Amino acid sequence: MNTVPSRMPALNRAPSPPLRFNPFAPAVRTSLYDQIGHSIGDDAADKLIADFGGRRLYIPVAPAPGDLVTRSIGLPAALAMARVFGGDRLLIPVTSTHARRRVRIVAMRADHVSISRIAHELRCTERYVYKVLALNRAPETPAAAPAPTSAPIAVRLKRGPIQQRS
């Protein structure tokens, strides 16, 4: 018998449960440079930034050999980029130094270098260093909160535990 499931083995599998949005999941922030680099590679991303940095660039859905993107980074990379960004107009970042600087800030802080020293060596402000570190901080798990009491902490420490009347 020539039924559809026998011709298509993928239809024999049980359907997978639908993905659900979790509003409490930590948000992962990636820059456009990181997204482009992940889709086409760092060398091609650097070439794209060198050619079109600071400009808005249309990424065709089906790149042809004569397109701007294809002439810049080549057809295989343009096809890979079209899979991710096809049909979009991207504001190509000016340089990739900010992404590299962010990585260096996190690495230097992991080596216990002071905030002031990081800002001085990387030629940025201390405020920027704090901002990068805050964005890269791992979300902390909330600790068990102590039971709320009606008396302030100083009063509780002075007179001991509060005795409840029944």
Beta strands, then each sheet from edge to edge (+ up, - down):
strand 1: 56-58
strand 2: 89-91
sheet 1: 1+ 2-
end
